[in-house]
């Protein structure tokens, strides 16, 4: 939702993406002859006759990733003879050592990457020019190249078979835990990307993240057509997260509609790049969005100029720069030649076509239009396009945000207060005293410069980090709501690392699962503040809220997916051309799935999400997270959040449907959500 999951900021994303490797400007591929490959297979087969299948696979894998800098064919033969492990005891001991050492290496690198980026990601004061340079620095940049130079990579390739997605989907339910860990070990070396390509990727993500994290709108400086200020002084909102959440908050105010209309206009100006560049993050200028008029604010600095020049197409240029960096990497993934392939087949382990159909099962459901009709009745007016963010089914929609802010600020005047209260929060969620203390001891809370995010620990002795925005006068409701979302991520991160049997299986199948847990925690925000929902229809209202939220973000995910497809078809497009393409894609998705519900065509609000700019096809994880969260929530109604969450998380990073089947007894499906909505609609009119 309002933050980039697990390190919603770019460095961690680039780490996950890149598994960095080679430093040469142009990699020289050394093709090992079939004759040499067969010779090595025969020689090793004679020595280890019971390992023929593993020898054949390992030698061919090693040949596939051999490069000229690794040596000549004689060197290839020597490496194969020296490092193929035919002794089962030696193989197991080596596996154990590899797992431990990779935990250390990647752990230290993760900690270093996090720590040098603290000024960018935490509100620690003024940013220095050198901070941006450290944001581009990645300690991972030459790591895999070093693994190849030291022959560690070839030890893995020779002895542990790389599996395909099809093999994991077909046979994974029959594998032991150790077999799963070995499969994930081999996947670490299923690609070999030059370091320069990875450096450019990290730089592109970092630049986009810096652009987004500074994209604040000073709301008090927005004027309506009558020159009136609709928002209080001091309200500064990050796009898109803050703008969207402020729009949601206005449903609790009887006079909130004009503010919602103004926010819609601001969003549209941002998408079309018609927003004056000078008003971004600038308290010295007033701006009338409807007329796009800029003038000096009453207390503007003396040298301030009222410049109405629109922002150039920076938004789309940043997005395209990430695309261009990914294109450099594509050629090193012969079986996954696009980012879409890597995101769906490697990261999510769900085929893209199957995923798209999952989204469309929500978007095209007749229950959506019926839910829209319920919302119209509750609002007492016709739906408007920004009602895709309607939150009146949830408890906080009944409370004035100023009241919630007051309660939260008193409870959490700073991040330290929230961190101190985490054991209490966790016990309220059902965790035992000992487990709550353990989990809290593994999580550190920081004041975020951006919207907030969660970052898992690097090593077992390290802590996960929770980051959320905390103004000087105390945490507000938005920050609290985000903090609970991130706490869900952190608890998953701690459980699925510290409690998993093989650290090579740390984590969950993909980021949508950790989003699912984050949504579960976030949905309990008012309950944790002491508000008891008395509505007898609470369960039905929650079902409609889940469906409506999934409906909204599913369209965003489709826009993101279709935009990436467009870029691959039009790799040489200008930022201006790409902007028009994205806007048209957003309109097309809206016209197909949303216009029948809202009665208005050619709306392009679905293109406002900042994740699309700086996160490389990340938004599909959000609807998947909602779907997973609903299935988990339905299961937890019969169980216990704390105990079941630990049981689910310790499965680690196996395939999604297998994880879900083990967790709740059925694979990923929208049916539980749609069935619950159908029941709710029969009651809620």
C-alpha positions as CSV (number, residue, x, y, z in Angstrom):
1,X,0.0,0.0,0.0
2,X,1.7,3.1,1.2
3,X,5.2,1.8,1.2
4,X,7.6,-0.4,-0.5
5,X,7.6,-3.6,1.1
6,X,10.6,-5.0,2.8
7,X,12.8,-2.2,2.2
8,X,10.4,-0.3,0.1
9,X,13.3,1.6,-0.8
10,X,15.5,0.9,-3.7
11,X,18.8,-0.5,-2.4
12,X,17.3,-3.7,-1.1
13,X,15.2,-4.1,-4.2
14,X,18.3,-3.8,-6.3
15,X,20.1,-6.3,-4.1
16,X,17.2,-8.8,-4.6
17,X,17.2,-8.1,-8.4
18,X,20.8,-8.2,-9.1
19,X,23.0,-10.9,-7.5
20,X,25.9,-8.9,-8.9
21,X,28.7,-10.3,-10.9
22,X,31.2,-9.4,-13.5
23,X,33.3,-6.2,-13.8
24,X,34.5,-6.3,-17.3
25,X,32.9,-3.9,-19.8
26,X,32.3,-6.7,-22.3
27,X,32.0,-10.3,-21.1
28,X,33.7,-12.9,-23.2
29,X,31.8,-16.2,-23.3
30,X,33.9,-19.3,-23.5
31,X,32.0,-22.2,-25.1
32,X,33.2,-25.5,-23.8
33,X,33.1,-28.1,-26.6
34,X,30.6,-31.0,-26.4
35,X,33.6,-33.4,-26.7
36,X,35.2,-31.9,-23.6
37,X,32.0,-32.0,-21.6
38,X,31.4,-35.6,-22.5
39,X,34.9,-36.5,-21.6
40,X,34.6,-35.0,-18.2
41,X,31.2,-36.7,-17.6
42,X,32.7,-40.1,-18.6
43,X,35.8,-39.7,-16.4
44,X,33.7,-38.7,-13.4
45,X,31.2,-41.4,-14.1
46,X,33.9,-44.0,-14.0
47,X,35.1,-42.7,-10.6
48,X,31.6,-42.3,-9.2
49,X,29.3,-44.8,-11.0
50,X,26.4,-44.2,-8.6
51,X,26.3,-40.4,-9.4
52,X,25.9,-40.5,-13.2
53,X,22.7,-38.3,-13.2
54,X,24.2,-35.7,-10.9
55,X,27.5,-35.7,-12.8
56,X,25.8,-35.1,-16.1
57,X,23.7,-32.2,-14.7
58,X,26.6,-30.6,-12.8
59,X,29.2,-30.7,-15.6
60,X,26.7,-29.2,-18.1
61,X,25.7,-26.5,-15.7
62,X,29.3,-25.6,-15.1
63,X,30.0,-25.4,-18.8
64,X,26.9,-23.2,-19.4
65,X,28.3,-20.5,-17.0
66,X,32.0,-20.8,-17.9
67,X,33.5,-17.7,-19.2
68,X,36.8,-16.9,-20.9
69,X,38.2,-15.3,-17.7
70,X,37.7,-18.6,-15.9
71,X,40.3,-20.3,-18.1
72,X,40.8,-22.6,-21.0
73,X,39.2,-26.1,-21.5
74,X,42.0,-27.7,-19.5
75,X,41.1,-25.4,-16.6
76,X,37.5,-26.4,-16.9
77,X,38.4,-30.1,-16.8
78,X,40.6,-29.5,-13.7
79,X,37.8,-27.6,-11.9
80,X,35.3,-30.4,-12.6
81,X,37.7,-33.1,-11.3
82,X,38.7,-31.1,-8.3
83,X,35.3,-29.9,-7.1
84,X,32.8,-32.6,-8.0
85,X,31.9,-34.1,-4.6
86,X,31.2,-37.8,-5.1
87,X,31.5,-38.7,-1.4
88,X,28.0,-38.2,0.2
89,X,29.4,-37.2,3.6
90,X,31.7,-34.6,2.0
91,X,28.7,-33.3,-0.1
92,X,26.6,-32.8,3.0
93,X,29.3,-31.2,5.0
94,X,30.0,-28.8,2.1
95,X,26.3,-28.0,1.8
96,X,26.2,-27.1,5.5
97,X,29.3,-24.9,5.2
98,X,28.0,-23.1,2.1
99,X,24.7,-22.3,3.9
100,X,26.5,-20.9,6.9
101,X,29.0,-18.9,4.9
102,X,26.4,-17.5,2.5
103,X,24.3,-16.4,5.5
104,X,27.4,-14.5,6.8
105,X,28.4,-13.0,3.5
106,X,25.0,-11.8,2.4
107,X,24.2,-10.8,6.0
108,X,27.2,-8.5,6.4
109,X,26.6,-7.1,2.9
110,X,22.9,-6.4,3.7
111,X,23.9,-4.6,7.0
112,X,26.5,-2.5,5.2
113,X,24.2,-1.5,2.4
114,X,21.5,-0.5,5.0
115,X,23.9,1.4,7.2
116,X,25.5,3.5,4.5
117,X,22.1,4.4,3.2
118,X,20.7,5.6,6.6
119,X,20.8,9.3,5.7
120,X,18.7,8.6,2.6
121,X,16.1,6.4,4.3
122,X,15.9,7.8,7.8
123,X,15.1,11.3,8.9
124,X,18.5,12.1,10.4
125,X,18.9,15.7,9.2
126,X,20.0,17.5,6.1
127,X,21.1,15.3,3.1
128,X,24.6,15.8,1.8
129,X,25.7,15.4,-1.8
130,X,27.8,12.4,-0.8
131,X,24.8,10.7,0.6
132,X,23.4,10.2,-2.8
133,X,26.6,8.7,-4.0
134,X,26.6,6.2,-1.2
135,X,23.0,5.4,-2.2
136,X,24.4,4.3,-5.6
137,X,27.1,2.2,-3.8
138,X,26.3,-1.5,-3.6
139,X,28.6,-3.8,-1.6
140,X,27.1,-6.6,-3.6
141,X,28.4,-5.2,-6.9
142,X,31.3,-7.7,-7.4
143,X,30.2,-10.4,-5.0
144,X,29.2,-13.1,-7.4
145,X,32.1,-12.3,-9.6
146,X,34.3,-13.0,-6.6
147,X,32.4,-16.3,-6.1
148,X,33.3,-17.3,-9.7
149,X,36.9,-16.2,-9.4
150,X,37.4,-18.2,-6.2
151,X,35.5,-21.2,-7.8
152,X,32.9,-21.2,-5.0
153,X,30.2,-20.8,-7.7
154,X,31.5,-23.8,-9.6
155,X,31.3,-25.9,-6.5
156,X,27.6,-25.1,-6.3
157,X,27.0,-25.6,-10.0
158,X,28.9,-28.9,-10.1
159,X,27.1,-30.5,-7.2
160,X,23.6,-29.0,-6.9
161,X,21.1,-29.0,-9.8
162,X,19.3,-25.9,-10.9
163,X,15.6,-26.5,-11.1
164,X,13.1,-24.9,-13.4
165,X,9.8,-23.4,-12.2
166,X,8.0,-26.3,-13.9
167,X,10.0,-28.8,-11.9
168,X,9.4,-26.9,-8.6
169,X,5.7,-26.7,-9.2
170,X,5.4,-30.3,-10.3
171,X,7.6,-32.0,-7.7
172,X,8.1,-29.5,-4.9
173,X,5.4,-31.1,-2.7
174,X,7.4,-34.3,-2.7
175,X,10.7,-32.8,-1.7
176,X,12.2,-32.9,1.7
177,X,13.2,-29.6,3.5
178,X,16.8,-30.3,2.6
179,X,16.0,-30.8,-1.0
180,X,14.2,-27.5,-1.0
181,X,17.2,-25.7,0.6
182,X,19.5,-27.3,-2.0
183,X,17.3,-26.1,-4.8
184,X,17.4,-22.5,-3.5
185,X,21.2,-22.8,-3.1
186,X,21.5,-23.7,-6.8
187,X,19.2,-20.9,-7.9
188,X,21.7,-18.4,-6.5
189,X,23.9,-19.2,-9.5
190,X,21.2,-19.7,-12.1
191,X,22.4,-16.4,-13.8
192,X,25.7,-14.6,-14.3
193,X,25.3,-10.9,-14.8
194,X,28.2,-8.4,-15.3
195,X,28.8,-6.1,-12.5
196,X,28.6,-3.0,-14.7
197,X,25.1,-3.9,-15.7
198,X,24.1,-4.5,-12.1
199,X,25.7,-1.2,-11.1
200,X,23.6,0.7,-13.6
201,X,20.5,-1.1,-12.3
202,X,21.3,-0.1,-8.7
203,X,21.9,3.5,-9.8
204,X,18.7,3.7,-11.8
205,X,16.6,2.4,-8.8
206,X,18.4,4.6,-6.4
207,X,17.8,7.7,-8.6
208,X,14.2,6.9,-8.9
209,X,13.8,6.3,-5.2
210,X,15.5,9.7,-4.4
211,X,13.1,11.4,-6.8
212,X,10.0,9.8,-5.3
213,X,11.1,10.2,-1.6
214,X,11.4,13.9,-2.0
215,X,8.1,14.4,-3.9
216,X,6.1,16.2,-1.3
217,X,3.1,18.4,-1.7
218,X,2.6,21.3,0.8
219,X,-1.1,21.0,1.3
220,X,-1.7,24.2,3.1
221,X,-0.3,26.0,0.1
222,X,-3.1,24.6,-2.2
223,X,-5.8,27.2,-3.1
224,X,-9.2,26.6,-4.5
225,X,-10.8,28.8,-7.2
226,X,-11.8,31.3,-4.4
227,X,-8.3,31.5,-3.1
228,X,-9.2,29.5,0.1
229,X,-6.9,27.1,1.9
230,X,-8.6,23.8,2.5
231,X,-5.9,22.1,4.4
232,X,-4.2,23.0,7.7
233,X,-0.8,24.5,8.1
234,X,2.0,22.0,8.4
235,X,0.3,19.2,6.4
236,X,2.9,18.0,3.9
237,X,2.1,14.8,2.0
238,X,4.2,12.5,-0.1
239,X,3.0,11.4,-3.5
240,X,1.2,9.1,-3.9
241,X,1.0,7.6,-0.4
242,X,0.2,10.7,1.6
243,X,-2.2,12.1,-1.0
244,X,-4.2,8.9,-1.2
245,X,-4.4,8.5,2.5
246,X,-5.5,12.1,3.0
247,X,-8.2,11.5,0.5
248,X,-9.3,8.4,2.4
249,X,-9.3,10.4,5.7
250,X,-11.7,12.9,4.3
251,X,-14.5,10.3,4.2
252,X,-14.9,10.9,7.9
253,X,-15.5,14.7,7.4
254,X,-18.8,16.0,6.4
255,X,-17.1,18.7,4.4
256,X,-14.4,16.4,2.9
257,X,-15.6,16.3,-0.7
258,X,-13.9,19.6,-1.9
259,X,-10.6,18.4,-0.5
260,X,-11.0,15.0,-2.2
261,X,-11.7,16.8,-5.5
262,X,-8.6,19.0,-5.0
263,X,-6.5,15.9,-4.3
264,X,-7.8,14.3,-7.5
265,X,-6.8,17.3,-9.5
266,X,-3.3,17.3,-7.9
267,X,-2.9,13.6,-8.8
268,X,-3.9,14.2,-12.4
269,X,-1.4,17.1,-12.7
270,X,1.3,14.8,-11.4
271,X,0.4,12.0,-13.8
272,X,0.2,14.4,-16.8
273,X,3.4,16.2,-15.7
274,X,1.5,19.4,-15.7
275,X,2.4,20.2,-12.0
276,X,4.7,23.2,-11.8
277,X,8.1,21.9,-10.8
278,X,8.6,24.8,-8.4
279,X,5.7,23.8,-6.1
280,X,7.1,20.3,-5.4
281,X,8.3,20.2,-1.8
282,X,8.2,24.0,-1.6
283,X,6.5,25.9,1.2
284,X,7.2,29.3,-0.3
285,X,4.7,29.0,-3.2
286,X,0.9,28.9,-3.3
287,X,-0.6,26.8,-6.1
288,X,-4.2,26.7,-7.4
289,X,-4.3,23.3,-9.0
290,X,-7.5,23.8,-11.0
291,X,-6.0,26.8,-12.8
292,X,-2.4,25.7,-12.5
293,X,-1.6,29.1,-11.1
294,X,1.5,29.7,-9.0
295,X,2.1,32.7,-6.7
296,X,4.2,33.6,-3.7
297,X,3.1,32.4,-0.4
298,X,2.5,35.1,2.3
299,X,5.8,34.3,4.1
300,X,7.9,33.3,1.1
301,X,11.6,33.9,1.2
302,X,12.7,37.1,-0.4
303,X,14.4,35.5,-3.4
304,X,11.5,33.1,-4.2
305,X,10.2,33.3,-7.8
306,X,6.6,32.2,-8.8
307,X,7.6,30.0,-11.6
308,X,4.8,28.0,-13.2
309,X,6.9,26.0,-15.6
310,X,5.6,22.4,-15.5
311,X,7.8,19.6,-14.3
312,X,9.5,17.9,-17.3
313,X,8.6,14.3,-17.9
314,X,10.9,13.2,-15.1
315,X,8.4,10.8,-13.7
316,X,8.5,8.7,-16.9
317,X,12.2,9.2,-17.6
318,X,12.9,7.6,-14.2
319,X,10.7,4.7,-15.0
320,X,12.4,4.3,-18.4
321,X,15.8,4.4,-16.9
322,X,15.0,1.4,-14.8
323,X,13.7,-0.3,-17.9
324,X,16.9,0.5,-19.8
325,X,19.0,-0.9,-16.9
326,X,16.9,-4.1,-16.9
327,X,17.4,-4.4,-20.7
328,X,21.1,-4.6,-20.1
329,X,20.5,-7.5,-17.8
330,X,18.0,-9.3,-20.0
331,X,20.7,-11.0,-22.2
332,X,22.2,-12.7,-19.2
333,X,18.9,-14.6,-18.6
334,X,18.4,-16.7,-21.7
335,X,15.4,-18.5,-20.2
336,X,14.0,-15.4,-18.5
337,X,14.7,-12.6,-21.1
338,X,12.4,-9.9,-19.7
339,X,11.8,-8.3,-16.3
340,X,8.3,-9.7,-16.6
341,X,9.7,-13.2,-16.9
342,X,11.9,-12.7,-13.9
343,X,9.3,-11.1,-11.7
344,X,6.6,-13.8,-12.4
345,X,8.6,-17.0,-13.1
346,X,11.5,-16.4,-10.7
347,X,10.4,-13.9,-8.0
348,X,6.7,-14.7,-7.7
349,X,6.9,-18.3,-9.2
350,X,3.5,-17.7,-10.7
351,X,3.2,-17.6,-14.5
352,X,2.2,-14.1,-15.7
353,X,-0.8,-15.3,-17.7
354,X,-2.1,-17.1,-14.6
355,X,-1.5,-14.1,-12.5
356,X,-3.4,-11.8,-14.9
357,X,-6.4,-14.1,-14.8
358,X,-6.3,-14.0,-11.0
359,X,-6.6,-10.2,-11.1
360,X,-9.3,-10.3,-13.8
361,X,-11.4,-12.7,-11.7
362,X,-11.7,-9.8,-9.2
363,X,-12.0,-6.9,-11.7
364,X,-14.7,-8.6,-13.7
365,X,-16.8,-9.9,-10.8
366,X,-20.4,-8.8,-10.7
367,X,-20.0,-8.3,-6.9
368,X,-17.9,-5.2,-7.7
369,X,-20.7,-3.3,-9.3
370,X,-23.0,-4.3,-6.4
371,X,-20.4,-3.2,-3.9
372,X,-20.2,0.2,-5.7
373,X,-24.0,0.5,-5.4
374,X,-23.7,-0.1,-1.6
375,X,-21.0,2.6,-1.4
376,X,-23.2,5.1,-3.3
377,X,-26.0,4.6,-0.7
378,X,-23.6,5.0,2.1
379,X,-22.2,8.2,0.6
380,X,-25.5,9.6,-0.4
381,X,-24.2,10.6,-3.9
382,X,-23.1,9.1,-7.1
383,X,-19.6,7.5,-7.2
384,X,-16.7,9.6,-8.2
385,X,-13.5,8.1,-9.6
386,X,-11.5,8.7,-6.5
387,X,-14.0,6.5,-4.6
388,X,-11.7,3.6,-5.6
389,X,-10.1,4.6,-2.3
390,X,-13.3,4.6,-0.3
391,X,-12.6,3.3,3.2
392,X,-16.0,3.7,4.9
393,X,-16.3,-0.1,5.4
394,X,-13.5,0.1,7.9
395,X,-13.7,1.4,11.4
396,X,-11.4,4.4,10.9
397,X,-13.8,5.7,8.3
398,X,-16.1,6.6,11.2
399,X,-13.5,8.6,13.1
400,X,-12.2,12.1,12.4
401,X,-8.5,11.8,11.6
402,X,-7.7,14.7,13.9
403,X,-9.1,12.8,16.8
404,X,-7.1,9.7,15.8
405,X,-4.0,11.9,15.5
406,X,-4.4,13.2,19.0
407,X,-4.8,9.7,20.5
408,X,-1.8,8.4,18.6
409,X,0.5,11.4,19.4
410,X,-0.2,11.0,23.1
411,X,0.6,7.3,23.0
412,X,3.6,7.5,20.7
413,X,5.4,10.9,20.9
414,X,8.4,9.4,19.1
415,X,9.7,6.2,17.6
416,X,11.2,5.1,20.9
417,X,7.7,5.0,22.4
418,X,6.4,2.8,19.6
419,X,9.4,0.5,19.9
420,X,9.0,0.2,23.7
421,X,5.3,-0.7,23.2
422,X,5.9,-3.4,20.6
423,X,5.8,-6.3,23.2
424,X,2.4,-5.0,24.4
425,X,1.1,-4.7,20.8
426,X,2.3,-8.3,20.0
427,X,0.7,-9.8,23.1
428,X,-2.6,-8.1,22.2
429,X,-2.3,-9.8,18.8
430,X,-2.1,-13.1,20.6
431,X,1.6,-13.8,20.9
432,X,2.8,-15.2,24.2
433,X,4.8,-13.0,26.6
434,X,8.1,-14.8,25.8
435,X,7.5,-14.7,22.0
436,X,6.4,-11.1,22.0
437,X,9.6,-10.2,23.9
438,X,11.7,-12.2,21.5
439,X,10.1,-10.7,18.4
440,X,10.4,-7.1,19.8
441,X,14.1,-7.7,20.7
442,X,14.7,-8.5,17.0
443,X,13.1,-5.3,15.6
444,X,14.4,-1.7,15.7
445,X,12.2,1.3,14.9
446,X,13.5,4.3,12.9
447,X,12.0,7.6,11.8
448,X,11.7,7.3,8.0
449,X,12.5,10.1,5.5
450,X,10.0,8.6,3.0
451,X,6.7,6.9,3.6
452,X,8.0,4.0,5.6
453,X,9.3,0.4,4.9
454,X,10.5,-2.7,6.6
455,X,13.9,-4.3,6.1
456,X,14.8,-7.8,7.3
457,X,17.9,-8.6,9.2
458,X,21.1,-9.5,7.4
459,X,22.4,-12.0,9.9
460,X,20.7,-14.0,12.7
461,X,22.4,-11.7,15.3
462,X,21.1,-8.6,13.4
463,X,17.8,-6.8,13.8
464,X,15.0,-6.2,11.4
465,X,14.2,-2.5,10.9
466,X,10.8,-0.8,10.9
467,X,10.7,2.7,9.5
468,X,7.8,5.1,9.5
469,X,7.3,8.8,9.3
470,X,7.1,10.5,12.7
471,X,6.7,14.3,12.7
472,X,8.4,16.4,15.5
473,X,5.1,16.7,17.4
474,X,4.7,12.9,17.6
475,X,3.5,10.0,15.5
476,X,0.2,10.7,13.7
477,X,-2.5,8.2,12.7
478,X,-1.0,7.7,9.2
479,X,2.4,6.9,10.7
480,X,0.9,4.5,13.2
481,X,-1.1,2.8,10.5
482,X,2.0,2.4,8.4
483,X,4.0,1.2,11.4
484,X,1.6,-1.6,12.1
485,X,1.8,-2.6,8.4
486,X,5.6,-2.6,8.6
487,X,5.4,-4.5,11.9
488,X,3.6,-7.3,10.1
489,X,6.5,-7.4,7.7
490,X,9.0,-7.4,10.5
491,X,7.4,-10.2,12.4
492,X,7.3,-12.3,9.3
493,X,10.9,-11.5,8.6
494,X,12.0,-12.5,12.1
495,X,10.0,-15.7,12.2
496,X,10.9,-16.8,8.7
497,X,14.6,-16.3,9.3
498,X,15.2,-17.0,13.0
499,X,12.8,-19.9,13.3
500,X,13.3,-21.6,9.9
501,X,15.2,-24.9,9.7
502,X,17.4,-23.9,6.7
503,X,18.5,-20.3,6.3
504,X,18.7,-20.9,2.6
505,X,14.9,-21.0,2.9
506,X,14.6,-17.8,4.8
507,X,11.6,-15.6,4.0
508,X,8.3,-16.4,2.2
509,X,7.7,-17.5,-1.3
510,X,7.4,-13.9,-2.6
511,X,6.8,-10.4,-1.3
512,X,3.0,-10.7,-1.7
513,X,3.0,-13.1,1.2
514,X,4.8,-10.7,3.5
515,X,2.3,-8.0,2.3
516,X,-0.4,-10.4,3.3
517,X,0.8,-10.5,6.9
518,X,1.3,-6.8,6.8
519,X,-2.3,-6.3,5.9
520,X,-3.4,-8.6,8.7
521,X,-1.6,-6.5,11.3
522,X,-2.7,-3.2,9.7
523,X,-6.3,-4.2,9.8
524,X,-6.2,-4.4,13.6
525,X,-5.0,-0.8,14.0
526,X,-8.1,0.6,15.8
527,X,-8.5,-2.6,17.9
528,X,-4.9,-2.1,19.2
529,X,-5.8,1.5,20.1
530,X,-8.6,0.2,22.3
531,X,-11.6,0.8,19.9
532,X,-14.1,-2.1,19.9
533,X,-16.1,-2.4,16.7
534,X,-19.7,-2.9,17.8
535,X,-21.2,-3.3,14.3
536,X,-22.9,-6.7,14.1
537,X,-22.0,-6.7,10.4
538,X,-18.3,-6.1,11.0
539,X,-17.3,-9.4,9.3
540,X,-19.4,-8.6,6.2
541,X,-18.1,-5.0,6.1
542,X,-14.6,-6.4,6.2
543,X,-15.3,-8.7,3.3
544,X,-16.5,-5.8,1.2
545,X,-13.6,-3.7,2.2
546,X,-11.1,-6.4,1.2
547,X,-12.9,-6.9,-2.1
548,X,-12.9,-3.1,-2.8
549,X,-9.3,-2.6,-1.9
550,X,-8.3,-5.6,-4.1
551,X,-10.4,-4.2,-6.9
552,X,-8.6,-0.8,-6.7
553,X,-5.0,-2.1,-6.6
554,X,-5.6,-4.9,-9.2
555,X,-6.2,-2.2,-11.8
556,X,-2.9,-0.5,-10.8
557,X,-1.1,-3.8,-11.2
558,X,-2.5,-4.2,-14.7
559,X,-1.4,-0.7,-15.6
560,X,2.1,-1.5,-14.3
561,X,2.2,-4.8,-16.2
562,X,0.9,-3.4,-19.5
563,X,3.3,-0.4,-19.3
564,X,6.3,-2.8,-19.0
565,X,5.0,-4.8,-22.0
566,X,4.7,-1.5,-23.9
567,X,8.3,-0.5,-23.1
568,X,9.6,-3.8,-24.4
569,X,7.7,-3.3,-27.6
570,X,8.8,0.4,-27.8
571,X,12.4,0.4,-26.4
572,X,13.4,3.7,-28.1
573,X,10.4,5.7,-27.0
574,X,10.9,9.2,-25.6
575,X,9.6,10.0,-22.0
576,X,6.9,12.1,-23.6
577,X,5.7,9.2,-25.7
578,X,5.9,6.8,-22.8
579,X,3.8,9.3,-20.7
580,X,1.1,9.3,-23.3
581,X,1.2,5.5,-23.5
582,X,0.9,5.1,-19.7
583,X,-2.0,7.5,-19.6
584,X,-3.8,5.7,-22.4
585,X,-3.1,2.3,-20.8
586,X,-4.6,3.6,-17.5
587,X,-7.6,4.9,-19.4
588,X,-8.1,1.6,-21.2
589,X,-7.9,-0.5,-18.0
590,X,-10.3,2.0,-16.4
591,X,-12.8,1.9,-19.3
592,X,-12.9,-1.9,-19.3
593,X,-13.2,-2.6,-15.6
594,X,-14.0,0.6,-13.7
595,X,-16.2,2.8,-16.0
596,X,-19.1,0.3,-15.8
597,X,-19.0,0.8,-12.0
598,X,-18.3,4.5,-11.8
599,X,-20.1,5.8,-14.9
600,X,-17.2,7.9,-16.1
601,X,-14.8,7.1,-18.9
602,X,-11.1,7.9,-19.7
603,X,-10.1,8.4,-16.0
604,X,-6.3,7.8,-15.5
605,X,-6.0,7.9,-11.7
606,X,-4.7,4.4,-11.7
607,X,-1.3,5.8,-13.0
608,X,-0.6,7.8,-9.8
609,X,1.2,5.1,-7.9
610,X,4.8,5.9,-7.1
611,X,5.7,2.2,-6.9
612,X,5.4,2.0,-10.7
613,X,8.2,4.6,-11.0
614,X,10.8,3.3,-8.6
615,X,10.0,-0.4,-7.9
616,X,10.3,-2.3,-11.1
617,X,7.0,-4.1,-11.5
618,X,6.3,-4.4,-7.8
619,X,2.6,-3.4,-7.7
620,X,1.3,-6.8,-8.6
621,X,2.4,-8.0,-5.2
622,X,-0.2,-5.8,-3.6
623,X,-3.4,-7.4,-5.0
624,X,-1.8,-10.8,-4.5
625,X,-1.1,-9.7,-0.9
626,X,-4.7,-8.8,-0.4
627,X,-5.9,-12.2,-1.8
628,X,-3.4,-14.1,0.4
629,X,-4.2,-12.0,3.4
630,X,-7.9,-12.7,3.0
631,X,-7.3,-16.4,2.8
632,X,-5.1,-16.3,5.8
633,X,-7.6,-14.1,7.8
634,X,-10.4,-16.6,6.9
635,X,-8.3,-19.4,8.3
636,X,-7.3,-17.5,11.4
637,X,-11.0,-17.0,12.3
638,X,-10.8,-20.7,13.3
639,X,-7.3,-20.5,14.7
640,X,-4.8,-18.3,16.5
641,X,-2.9,-15.4,14.7
642,X,0.3,-15.9,16.7
643,X,0.6,-19.7,16.6
644,X,-0.6,-20.0,13.0
645,X,1.6,-17.2,11.8
646,X,4.7,-18.9,13.2
647,X,3.6,-22.3,11.8
648,X,3.1,-20.7,8.4
649,X,6.3,-18.6,8.4
650,X,8.6,-21.4,9.2
651,X,7.8,-23.0,5.9
652,X,10.2,-20.5,4.3
653,X,10.6,-19.7,0.6
654,X,8.9,-22.7,-1.1
655,X,6.6,-22.2,-4.0
656,X,3.5,-20.0,-3.4
657,X,0.7,-22.5,-3.9
658,X,2.5,-25.2,-1.9
659,X,3.1,-22.7,0.9
660,X,-0.6,-21.7,0.9
661,X,-1.8,-25.3,0.7
662,X,0.2,-26.1,3.8
663,X,-0.8,-22.9,5.5
664,X,-4.6,-22.9,5.0
665,X,-5.4,-26.1,3.2
666,X,-5.9,-24.7,-0.4
667,X,-3.8,-23.0,-3.1
668,X,-4.0,-19.2,-3.8
669,X,-7.5,-18.4,-4.9
670,X,-9.9,-15.4,-5.1
671,X,-12.9,-17.6,-4.4
672,X,-12.9,-17.2,-0.6
673,X,-12.9,-13.4,-1.1
674,X,-15.7,-13.5,-3.7
675,X,-17.8,-15.9,-1.7
676,X,-17.5,-13.8,1.4
677,X,-18.5,-10.7,-0.6
678,X,-21.5,-12.5,-2.0
679,X,-22.7,-13.3,1.5
680,X,-22.0,-9.8,2.7
681,X,-24.0,-8.2,-0.2
682,X,-27.0,-10.4,0.8
683,X,-26.9,-8.6,4.1
684,X,-25.5,-5.2,3.5
685,X,-27.7,-3.0,1.4
